[in-house]
């Protein structure tokens, strides 16, 4: 085994061509991000996790039903637009919002090494998901933010080899995490622009 980020698909390894973002590889990398919340070790994050998982399932179900029309995220959305219920389009939109929240929280944490995770996640929530949530959901997220583990504990888990091997050095972990987050941020920005240009988010 190896430290967590080496055991999952990196967003840096998701192929992007002129046709768009590879659907299968993107979903695999998104699965890896969902597992990251296990390392945060708080039941309060289960609501975030189940939301991400539910949206991954909606996109994957669509892909499995129409693989030739859904090879990229863009073609999947494009091919669903004429249908009455655009379940995968909505699922992907919310998945991107959840990924953006997680990405920005960890980028905040990477740029402010002296800041605790709860501050990094709260700042990110205020700038990403908060505007889409009602009063009840905002309350659930507020509890989750307060339940973030100490930064040092989370990074130690991220660096650890679950089978007891040598943990990753801090420099190696930071380099790997920065690369992972930069690629994720770029995919999210690309897809947000795609949704905006095609007005695909209308009604969601």
Secondary structure as UniProt FT lines:
FT   HELIX           4..7
FT   HELIX           11..13
FT   STRAND          16..17
FT   TURN            18..19
FT   STRAND          20..22
FT   HELIX           23..40
FT   HELIX           43..45
FT   HELIX           46..65
FT   HELIX           67..69
FT   HELIX           73..80
FT   TURN            81..82
FT   HELIX           87..111
FT   TURN            113..114
FT   HELIX           117..127
FT   TURN            128..129
FT   HELIX           130..132
FT   HELIX           135..146
FT   HELIX           151..159
FT   TURN            162..163
FT   HELIX           170..198
FT   TURN            199..203
//
